[in-house]
Amino acid sequence: MMIFKYLILLRFKKSLIIIRGGATQIALRQPGTHGTMRAMPKRELSLRHDESNLARLSLVLAQNRTKKTSWERTEQVDSIGVIKVACKAGQSLVVPHGVDNDILLGLINAAVIQGVPEDDTVRLTARQLLLLSGISPSARALANLKGSIDRLFFTSYKITDSWNDSAKGWRSVSFRLIAKHSESDSSSDTEVKEGQWRSESLLAIKLDDQLVKSIRAGYILPVDVVTLKKLRMPFTRVLFRTLNFQRVNAQSIRAGEFVVDLPAWAAHLGMDSDRPDTVMRALQPAHEDLIKNKFLKDVIYTGRGKGRKIHYIFENASLTDGFVMDTEIINLLKEIGFIDSNISSMITKHPGVIIRKCIDIYNNLKASGYSIKNPKALFYTILKNPDDFAAYENKAFKEKIIDASPAVSVARSEPLPEPLPEVTRKHQDGIVLLAGALSERSALALRDHVAELYVAGTLKAIDIVAMSRLTTSEIRASLEEKGLGLD
């Protein structure tokens, strides 16, 4: 399984989302600021991220060339449900296609790296965008970049009951992938024609708010750059991204395999023909490339004519082992409130034994009388810091009676083990653990103080769980007694 070495922090407002991600942090703009540029390190990200709706819906045609100015499709390629999308290009333009997918992926990663800017606008140079898109900067690449941005800006989409909103479920939305863009160039080079982009041209690109909302909610999935860079054709890279989503889809019937009807798959990729022999010939080079680069182990066709199916067998079984999970664990996660896409992401990132351990901790916390205001947020906090809840593990919980009375003290006789070094404590986690305590306006400063003590490691999760049962004055007194009072 891929080893994730670093954490990319998505900062927005007062919250933090942690995404297990690339080996290099490229910060192009300070989170929460507008227009402040910083130099981008020369090393590239070893891992990028894709927005999951875009990866599944395939809004940009896979073909390298197209004459289409609009398209509509209704098809079902997986067990999640029917996909219904209509696309219309701007005047005198064709619909997004081919390398436009790479540019869109670059913009998504710019948003992730920059911390999901509050104004939904990523700010970077043309060269930086090309690098994030996996494209070597050149005069030709800069000219193509301008065309890609125009197509993504002027093209409108109407998606019916197929856009996954983490808060509202499946929705119908209409948008342009780029809502607004501008560019500026301070160069005095007289050889640069008006409207022509240079490597150092500064771009400000505002993404659609629905897309940014999804990224901000963490509805993204990792994309392996090492593999992506080896894929020379845009068509193959689009197929790779689309299959990457299906590879981590919780609804997959068998671990390591994705099965799809050939005609539906052709329509999904935007191919001009649905004739089985034509589609198979067009797919063959991409399949061979994905097998050569060890993303796919095999591609098998079954059936005949338009009833033919494609069986994609993924090479790295360890990345899909998570699909084979005890149904009891899946049902327990659903009882907490997680939907299939949440569970899919979770089981591909964490061993089943760890998830089971965290479920036991969650249930024991609940049984102790702890007030759970946000079940999913609490579970994610436990999952990130399970060792911080050692007193609520099954064995410890059975041996020790948890005092649920208001007289619970912040102190404890036996300190809990420290969390693993790679765990990052977050301000918002401390607030989640307070379970609504200190939420009154007059106590907000104290609440933030407690959360910062948690981030610093001065207070552990179990300390804050105990605090959640106290009144504001009791919490203040307990902190002052330990020399941790708010000055």
URUR-V371922 format. One record per residue. N is the residue number from 0. RES is the residue in three letters. SS is DSSP state (H for helix, E for strand, - for the rest). NEAR is the number of other ideal C-beta (glycine too) atoms within 10 Angstrom. Layout:
((N,RES,SS,NEAR) (N,RES,SS,NEAR))
This chain:
((0,MET,-,13) (1,MET,-,15) (2,ILE,-,6) (3,PHE,-,17) (4,LYS,-,13) (5,TYR,E,16) (6,LEU,E,16) (7,ILE,E,22) (8,LEU,E,16) (9,LEU,E,22) (10,ARG,E,17) (11,PHE,E,16) (12,LYS,-,11) (13,LYS,-,10) (14,SER,E,13) (15,LEU,E,19) (16,ILE,E,20) (17,ILE,E,16) (18,ILE,E,19) (19,ARG,E,16) (20,GLY,E,24) (21,GLY,-,24) (22,ALA,-,14) (23,THR,-,17) (24,GLN,-,14) (25,ILE,-,23) (26,ALA,-,16) (27,LEU,-,21) (28,ARG,E,20) (29,GLN,-,15) (30,PRO,-,17) (31,GLY,-,15) (32,THR,-,14) (33,HIS,-,12) (34,GLY,-,12) (35,THR,-,10) (36,MET,E,15) (37,ARG,-,12) (38,ALA,-,9) (39,MET,-,18) (40,PRO,-,11) (41,LYS,-,8) (42,ARG,-,11) (43,GLU,-,16) (44,LEU,-,23) (45,SER,-,17) (46,LEU,E,22) (47,ARG,E,23) (48,HIS,E,24) (49,ASP,E,22) (50,GLU,E,24) (51,SER,H,22) (52,ASN,H,21) (53,LEU,H,22) (54,ALA,H,23) (55,ARG,H,24) (56,LEU,H,21) (57,SER,-,22) (58,LEU,-,21) (59,VAL,-,28) (60,LEU,E,25) (61,ALA,-,25) (62,GLN,-,18) (63,ASN,-,12) (64,ARG,-,9) (65,THR,-,17) (66,LYS,-,9) (67,LYS,-,14) (68,THR,-,15) (69,SER,E,12) (70,TRP,E,15) (71,GLU,E,10) (72,ARG,E,15) (73,THR,E,13) (74,GLU,E,16) (75,GLN,-,14) (76,VAL,-,21) (77,ASP,-,17) (78,SER,-,12) (79,ILE,-,18) (80,GLY,-,13) (81,VAL,-,11) (82,ILE,E,22) (83,LYS,E,17) (84,VAL,E,19) (85,ALA,E,15) (86,CYS,E,21) (87,LYS,E,14) (88,ALA,-,20) (89,GLY,-,15) (90,GLN,-,6) (91,SER,-,7) (92,LEU,-,14) (93,VAL,-,18) (94,VAL,-,23) (95,PRO,-,27) (96,HIS,E,23) (97,GLY,-,21) (98,VAL,-,22) (99,ASP,H,27) (100,ASN,H,24) (101,ASP,H,23) (102,ILE,H,28) (103,LEU,H,24) (104,LEU,H,25) (105,GLY,H,23) (106,LEU,H,26) (107,ILE,H,27) (108,ASN,H,29) (109,ALA,H,23) (110,ALA,H,24) (111,VAL,H,26) (112,ILE,H,27) (113,GLN,-,23) (114,GLY,-,22) (115,VAL,-,23) (116,PRO,-,25) (117,GLU,-,15) (118,ASP,-,13) (119,ASP,-,19) (120,THR,E,21) (121,VAL,E,28) (122,ARG,E,22) (123,LEU,E,25) (124,THR,E,21) (125,ALA,H,22) (126,ARG,H,19) (127,GLN,H,24) (128,LEU,H,26) (129,LEU,H,22) (130,LEU,H,19) (131,LEU,H,26) (132,SER,-,23) (133,GLY,-,21) (134,ILE,-,20) (135,SER,-,8) (136,PRO,-,17) (137,SER,-,11) (138,ALA,H,11) (139,ARG,H,10) (140,ALA,H,18) (141,LEU,H,19) (142,ALA,H,11) (143,ASN,H,18) (144,LEU,H,25) (145,LYS,H,16) (146,GLY,H,15) (147,SER,H,26) (148,ILE,H,21) (149,ASP,H,17) (150,ARG,H,21) (151,LEU,H,22) (152,PHE,H,18) (153,PHE,H,17) (154,THR,-,23) (155,SER,E,14) (156,TYR,E,19) (157,LYS,E,14) (158,ILE,E,21) (159,THR,E,16) (160,ASP,E,13) (161,SER,E,19) (162,TRP,E,23) (163,ASN,E,19) (164,ASP,E,15) (165,SER,-,15) (166,ALA,-,7) (167,LYS,-,8) (168,GLY,E,10) (169,TRP,E,13) (170,ARG,E,14) (171,SER,E,11) (172,VAL,E,17) (173,SER,E,13) (174,PHE,E,16) (175,ARG,-,16) (176,LEU,-,24) (177,ILE,E,22) (178,ALA,E,17) (179,LYS,E,13) (180,HIS,E,17) (181,SER,E,11) (182,GLU,E,16) (183,SER,E,8) (184,ASP,-,17) (185,SER,-,7) (186,SER,-,10) (187,SER,-,6) (188,ASP,-,8) (189,THR,-,6) (190,GLU,-,6) (191,VAL,-,13) (192,LYS,-,6) (193,GLU,-,5) (194,GLY,-,8) (195,GLN,-,14) (196,TRP,-,22) (197,ARG,-,17) (198,SER,-,14) (199,GLU,-,12) (200,SER,-,20) (201,LEU,E,18) (202,LEU,E,22) (203,ALA,E,16) (204,ILE,E,24) (205,LYS,E,18) (206,LEU,E,28) (207,ASP,-,19) (208,ASP,H,13) (209,GLN,H,17) (210,LEU,H,25) (211,VAL,H,23) (212,LYS,H,16) (213,SER,H,21) (214,ILE,H,26) (215,ARG,H,23) (216,ALA,-,14) (217,GLY,-,17) (218,TYR,-,18) (219,ILE,E,26) (220,LEU,E,21) (221,PRO,E,21) (222,VAL,E,22) (223,ASP,E,18) (224,VAL,H,17) (225,VAL,H,10) (226,THR,H,17) (227,LEU,H,20) (228,LYS,H,13) (229,LYS,H,17) (230,LEU,-,21) (231,ARG,-,9) (232,MET,-,15) (233,PRO,H,20) (234,PHE,H,24) (235,THR,H,22) (236,ARG,H,25) (237,VAL,H,28) (238,LEU,H,24) (239,PHE,H,22) (240,ARG,H,24) (241,THR,H,24) (242,LEU,H,18) (243,ASN,H,21) (244,PHE,H,23) (245,GLN,H,20) (246,ARG,H,22) (247,VAL,-,21) (248,ASN,-,21) (249,ALA,-,21) (250,GLN,-,13) (251,SER,-,19) (252,ILE,-,9) (253,ARG,-,12) (254,ALA,-,14) (255,GLY,-,19) (256,GLU,E,18) (257,PHE,E,22) (258,VAL,E,18) (259,VAL,E,20) (260,ASP,E,18) (261,LEU,H,22) (262,PRO,H,20) (263,ALA,H,20) (264,TRP,H,21) (265,ALA,H,23) (266,ALA,H,19) (267,HIS,H,22) (268,LEU,-,20) (269,GLY,-,22) (270,MET,-,19) (271,ASP,-,14) (272,SER,-,12) (273,ASP,-,14) (274,ARG,-,15) (275,PRO,H,18) (276,ASP,H,10) (277,THR,H,13) (278,VAL,H,21) (279,MET,H,16) (280,ARG,H,11) (281,ALA,H,17) (282,LEU,H,22) (283,GLN,H,11) (284,PRO,H,12) (285,ALA,H,22) (286,HIS,H,17) (287,GLU,H,13) (288,ASP,H,20) (289,LEU,H,23) (290,ILE,H,15) (291,LYS,H,11) (292,ASN,-,18) (293,LYS,-,12) (294,PHE,-,24) (295,LEU,E,23) (296,LYS,E,15) (297,ASP,E,12) (298,VAL,E,17) (299,ILE,E,11) (300,TYR,E,13) (301,THR,E,11) (302,GLY,-,12) (303,ARG,-,8) (304,GLY,H,10) (305,LYS,H,12) (306,GLY,H,11) (307,ARG,-,17) (308,LYS,E,15) (309,ILE,E,21) (310,HIS,E,14) (311,TYR,E,22) (312,ILE,E,16) (313,PHE,E,22) (314,GLU,-,16) (315,ASN,-,17) (316,ALA,H,13) (317,SER,H,10) (318,LEU,H,20) (319,THR,-,21) (320,ASP,H,16) (321,GLY,H,22) (322,PHE,H,20) (323,VAL,-,12) (324,MET,-,19) (325,ASP,-,11) (326,THR,H,7) (327,GLU,H,10) (328,ILE,H,17) (329,ILE,H,17) (330,ASN,H,9) (331,LEU,H,17) (332,LEU,H,23) (333,LYS,H,13) (334,GLU,H,12) (335,ILE,H,18) (336,GLY,-,12) (337,PHE,-,20) (338,ILE,-,14) (339,ASP,H,15) (340,SER,H,19) (341,ASN,H,20) (342,ILE,H,19) (343,SER,H,21) (344,SER,H,20) (345,MET,H,22) (346,ILE,H,22) (347,THR,H,20) (348,LYS,H,17) (349,HIS,-,16) (350,PRO,-,13) (351,GLY,H,14) (352,VAL,H,9) (353,ILE,H,13) (354,ILE,H,24) (355,ARG,H,16) (356,LYS,H,18) (357,CYS,H,24) (358,ILE,H,19) (359,ASP,H,19) (360,ILE,H,25) (361,TYR,H,24) (362,ASN,H,16) (363,ASN,H,19) (364,LEU,H,25) (365,LYS,H,15) (366,ALA,H,12) (367,SER,-,17) (368,GLY,-,12) (369,TYR,-,19) (370,SER,-,13) (371,ILE,-,17) (372,LYS,-,14) (373,ASN,-,14) (374,PRO,H,14) (375,LYS,H,15) (376,ALA,H,17) (377,LEU,H,23) (378,PHE,H,24) (379,TYR,H,20) (380,THR,H,24) (381,ILE,H,22) (382,LEU,H,18) (383,LYS,H,20) (384,ASN,-,23) (385,PRO,H,23) (386,ASP,H,14) (387,ASP,H,28) (388,PHE,H,26) (389,ALA,H,18) (390,ALA,H,22) (391,TYR,H,26) (392,GLU,-,16) (393,ASN,H,13) (394,LYS,H,9) (395,ALA,H,16) (396,PHE,H,20) (397,LYS,H,9) (398,GLU,H,8) (399,LYS,-,11) (400,ILE,-,8) (401,ILE,-,18) (402,ASP,-,13) (403,ALA,-,12) (404,SER,-,8) (405,PRO,-,9) (406,ALA,-,8) (407,VAL,-,19) (408,SER,-,14) (409,VAL,-,22) (410,ALA,-,11) (411,ARG,-,13) (412,SER,-,4) (413,GLU,-,8) (414,PRO,-,10) (415,LEU,-,18) (416,PRO,-,10) (417,GLU,-,12) (418,PRO,-,18) (419,LEU,-,11) (420,PRO,-,6) (421,GLU,-,11) (422,VAL,-,15) (423,THR,-,14) (424,ARG,-,22) (425,LYS,-,21) (426,HIS,H,15) (427,GLN,H,16) (428,ASP,H,26) (429,GLY,H,24) (430,ILE,H,25) (431,VAL,H,22) (432,LEU,H,30) (433,LEU,-,22) (434,ALA,-,20) (435,GLY,-,13) (436,ALA,-,23) (437,LEU,-,23) (438,SER,-,13) (439,GLU,-,11) (440,ARG,H,6) (441,SER,H,8) (442,ALA,H,19) (443,LEU,H,12) (444,ALA,H,11) (445,LEU,H,18) (446,ARG,H,18) (447,ASP,H,16) (448,HIS,H,20) (449,VAL,H,28) (450,ALA,H,24) (451,GLU,H,15) (452,LEU,H,21) (453,TYR,H,24) (454,VAL,H,17) (455,ALA,H,10) (456,GLY,-,11) (457,THR,-,13) (458,LEU,-,23) (459,LYS,-,26) (460,ALA,H,29) (461,ILE,H,20) (462,ASP,H,22) (463,ILE,H,25) (464,VAL,H,23) (465,ALA,H,25) (466,MET,H,23) (467,SER,-,19) (468,ARG,-,20) (469,LEU,-,20) (470,THR,-,12) (471,THR,H,15) (472,SER,H,9) (473,GLU,H,17) (474,ILE,H,24) (475,ARG,H,18) (476,ALA,H,14) (477,SER,H,19) (478,LEU,H,20) (479,GLU,H,11) (480,GLU,H,12) (481,LYS,-,15) (482,GLY,-,6) (483,LEU,-,14) (484,GLY,-,13) (485,LEU,-,13) (486,ASP,-,3))
